Amino acid sequence: MKLEFFIAKRLYFTDKGKERVSIPAVRVAIAGIAVGLAVMILTIAIVLGFKKEVSEKAIGFGAHIQVVNFDSNNTYEMQPIIVDSSLVEKIKGFEGVRHVQCYATKPCILKTQEDFEGVVLKGIGTDFDWDFFARNMVKGQLPTINDSTISKEILISEMTAKALKLDVGDAVFAYFVQDDIRARKFQICGIYNTDFSEYDKLIILGDNRQVQQLNQWRKDQYSGIEILIDDFKHLDAIGDQVYFATANRFDEEGNSYYTRTIKESNPQLFSWLRLLDMNVWVIIVLMLAVAGFNMISGLLILILEKINFIGTMKALGSSNKSIRKIFMWQATFLITKGMIIGNLIGIMLCALQYYFHIIPLDASAYYVSYVPIYLNWTYWLLLNIGTWCISVLMLIGPSHIVTKISPAKVMRYE
């Protein structure tokens, strides 16, 4: 064991392992480290959780990547593309692609005897990935889509159900405004709620063959192709792959393909989410500054408390560097203790919010009904390493005060 570490340990602990240093300023320094780290852990967990929840909801309605007709406008009344199996198989072969599905959309009006609502029927097929809507079901069941018959079942949102006073099992008429207004009678098989009001009030799901019949499309004509990937971090790279696979390709009727990612479909939403990263950095810098200055105060008090010890050590031949190491080790003990307490507080608060949803939110404003938590252990480890390193580095300068202490003056006033 190195001499400086041994002396620092003996100064900090008694033989029984109890702390000697108990002055209020040092306790404040430990508290500063603990509170700062706990706040940083909570901040990162909340921001990551919020970004994850909102992103997943946007992806649940629009997938990670869409391939549509180049001539389609930004409305839900889209020009069709002919989807051939070779294109679908090629996209499925890209590394990172989890699922590929076709869809068709058409605006309509749901009408009851008392009221009506404008919505968009999103037609889906047997290849549709129901995981997102299955997780957000309120009551009823998912539509049954098969190859034998055209399903008349639809899945509507809780917001639409409340507006029209509808429930599972009810029948409702949908009116499609085109050259000739057409009506279809649907039966509500289930109700979902994602708290994403922009889509909840708009999207209902049913059989894509209903849209194809209304638009007089062929069986292989759809509004577009939706592509789900394994990892959101690879969205841009996979999006480029899909783009290059479809950019110079045309369907049988000469329509060209247009590829767009969920970021391009919802630029304002994802720009807003990116702004949250700046908030995280601001909070981390502020918390590190507060914790660092608290530790500097604690170190200075440790040094001033041990002026006689410093004078004696210098008289015995110890160098300034050696004595500085002793106090750096003592400060490291304090930092480590504060970080252990901070981790316990931060992780405990994250766990309480994750499992019990203690803090609620207004879903109409934040898209979630409670503060979401997502604790990424890689970020947690990097945060701990960074906090420890920065806190220790901030103490190197103040530790130079040791060099200003003269053993002769100390012993004169002893």
Residue pairs with C-beta under 8 A, 6 or more apart in sequence:
3 322
4 322
4 325
4 326
4 329
5 329
7 326
8 325
8 326
8 327
8 328
8 329
8 330
8 333
9 329
9 333
11 20
11 306
11 309
11 326
11 330
12 19
12 20
12 21
12 330
12 333
13 19
13 20
14 20
21 302
21 305
21 330
21 334
23 301
23 305
25 297
25 298
25 301
26 298
26 301
26 302
26 334
28 294
28 297
28 298
29 294
29 295
29 297
29 298
29 299
29 334
29 338
30 298
30 334
30 337
30 338
30 341
31 294
31 338
32 290
32 291
32 293
32 294
32 295
32 338
33 291
33 294
33 295
33 334
33 335
33 338
33 339
33 341
33 342
33 387
33 391
34 338
34 339
34 341
34 342
34 345
35 291
35 342
35 345
36 287
36 288
36 290
36 291
36 342
36 387
37 287
37 291
37 338
37 339
37 342
37 343
37 346
37 383
37 384
37 387
38 342
38 343
38 345
38 346
38 349
39 283
39 287
39 346
40 283
40 284
40 287
40 288
40 346
40 383
40 387
41 342
41 343
41 346
41 347
41 350
41 375
41 380
41 383
42 346
42 349
42 350
43 279
43 280
43 283
43 284
44 280
44 376
44 379
44 380
44 383
45 346
45 350
45 373
45 374
45 375
45 376
46 371
46 372
46 373
47 276
47 277
47 279
47 280
48 374
48 375
48 376
48 379
49 371
49 372
49 373
49 374
50 273
50 276
50 366
50 368
50 371
50 372
51 273
51 276
52 372
52 374
53 367
53 368
53 372
54 196
54 269
54 273
54 367
54 368
55 232
55 262
55 270
55 273
56 132
57 132
57 194
57 195
57 196
57 199
57 367
58 196
58 262
58 266
58 269
58 270
59 132
59 228
59 232
59 262
60 132
60 133
60 136
60 194
61 132
61 194
61 196
61 199
61 203
62 226
62 262
62 265
62 266
63 101
63 226
63 227
63 228
63 262
64 227
64 228
64 229
64 232
64 235
64 238
64 239
64 261
64 262
65 226
65 227
65 229
65 235
65 238
65 239
65 242
65 259
65 260
65 261
65 262
66 224
66 225
66 226
66 227
66 259
66 260
66 262
66 265
67 81
67 91
67 224
67 225
67 227
67 242
67 246
67 257
67 258
67 259
68 78
68 81
68 223
68 224
68 225
68 257
68 258
68 260
69 78
69 79
69 80
69 81
69 223
69 224
69 255
69 256
69 257
69 258
70 255
70 256
70 257
70 258
71 79
71 255
71 256
72 78
72 79
72 223
72 224
72 258
75 107
76 105
76 106
76 107
76 120
77 105
77 106
77 107
78 105
78 223
78 224
79 255
80 104
80 215
80 217
80 221
80 222
80 223
80 255
81 221
81 222
81 223
81 224
81 225
81 251
81 255
81 257
82 218
82 220
82 221
82 251
82 252
82 253
82 255
83 102
83 220
83 221
83 222
83 225
83 251
84 220
84 251
84 252
87 225
87 245
87 246
87 249
88 100
88 225
90 245
91 97
91 100
91 225
91 227
91 242
91 245
92 100
94 238
94 241
94 242
94 245
96 229
96 230
96 231
96 234
96 237
96 238
97 227
97 228
97 229
97 230
97 238
98 228
98 229
98 230
99 129
99 227
99 228
100 127
100 225
100 226
100 227
100 228
101 124
101 125
101 127
101 128
101 129
101 225
101 226
101 228
102 125
102 127
102 208
102 222
102 224
102 225
102 226
103 122
103 123
103 124
103 125
103 128
103 208
103 222
103 223
103 224
103 225
103 226
104 122
104 123
104 208
104 211
104 212
104 215
104 217
104 221
104 222
104 223
105 120
105 121
105 122
105 123
105 211
105 223
106 120
106 121
106 123
106 176
106 211
106 214
106 215
107 118
107 119
107 120
107 121
107 176
107 177
108 118
108 119
108 120
108 121
108 174
108 175
108 176
108 177
108 184
109 116
109 117
109 118
109 119
109 174
109 175
109 177
110 116
110 117
110 118
110 119
110 156
110 160
110 164
110 172
110 173
110 174
110 204
111 172
111 173
111 174
111 175
112 164
112 165
112 166
112 172
114 164
114 165
115 163
115 164
115 165
116 164
117 160
117 163
117 164
117 201
119 156
119 160
119 174
119 201
119 202
119 203
119 204
120 202
120 203
120 204
121 154
121 174
121 204
121 205
121 206
121 210
121 211
122 203
122 204
122 205
122 206
123 205
123 206
123 207
123 208
123 209
123 210
123 211
123 212
123 223
124 145
124 205
124 206
124 207
124 208
125 145
125 207
125 208
125 209
126 145
126 146
126 147
128 145
129 228
130 142
133 142
133 155
133 192
133 205
134 142
136 192
136 193
136 194
137 190
137 191
137 192
138 158
138 190
138 191
138 192
138 193
139 167
139 168
139 190
139 191
140 155
140 168
140 169
140 188
140 189
140 190
140 191
141 189
141 190
142 155
142 189
142 190
143 151
143 153
143 154
143 155
143 189
143 190
143 205
143 206
143 207
144 151
144 153
144 189
145 151
145 207
150 207
150 209
150 210
150 213
151 206
151 207
152 184
152 185
152 186
152 187
152 206
152 207
152 210
153 186
153 187
153 188
153 189
153 206
153 207
154 172
154 186
154 187
154 188
154 189
154 204
154 205
154 206
155 188
155 189
155 190
155 191
155 192
155 204
155 205
155 206
156 166
156 188
156 190
156 191
156 192
156 204
157 191
157 192
157 193
157 194
157 199
157 200
157 201
157 203
157 204
158 191
158 192
158 193
158 200
159 193
159 197
159 200
159 201
160 166
160 200
160 201
160 204
161 167
161 188
161 191
163 201
164 172
166 172
166 188
167 188
167 191
168 188
168 189
168 190
168 191
169 187
169 188
170 187
170 188
171 185
171 186
171 187
171 188
172 185
172 186
172 187
172 188
173 183
173 184
173 185
173 186
174 183
174 184
174 185
174 186
175 181
175 182
175 183
176 182
176 183
176 184
176 214
178 214
182 214
184 210
184 214
186 206
192 200
193 200
194 200
195 363
195 367
195 368
195 369
196 367
197 363
197 364
197 367
208 222
209 219
211 217
211 223
212 218
212 219
212 221
212 222
215 221
227 238
227 242
229 235
229 238
235 261
235 262
235 263
236 261
236 263
239 259
239 261
242 259
243 259
246 257
246 258
246 259
247 257
247 259
249 256
249 257
250 256
250 257
251 257
262 270
263 270
284 383
288 387
288 390
288 391
291 338
291 387
291 391
292 390
292 391
292 394
295 331
295 334
295 335
295 391
295 394
295 395
296 394
296 395
296 398
298 331
298 334
299 327
299 330
299 331
299 395
299 398
299 399
300 398
300 401
302 327
302 330
302 331
303 310
303 327
303 399
303 401
303 402
306 327
307 405
307 410
308 410
308 414
310 323
310 402
310 405
310 407
310 410
311 405
311 406
311 407
311 409
311 410
311 411
311 414
312 407
312 410
312 411
313 322
313 323
313 326
314 320
314 323
314 405
314 407
315 407
315 411
320 402
320 403
323 402
324 399
324 400
324 402
324 403
327 399
327 402
328 392
328 395
328 396
328 399
331 392
331 395
331 399
332 392
335 388
335 391
335 392
336 388
339 384
339 387
339 388
343 384
347 375
350 373
350 375
352 358
353 359
353 370
353 371
353 373
354 373
354 375
357 369
357 370
357 371
358 370
359 370
359 371
360 369
360 370
360 371
361 368
361 369
361 370
361 371
363 369
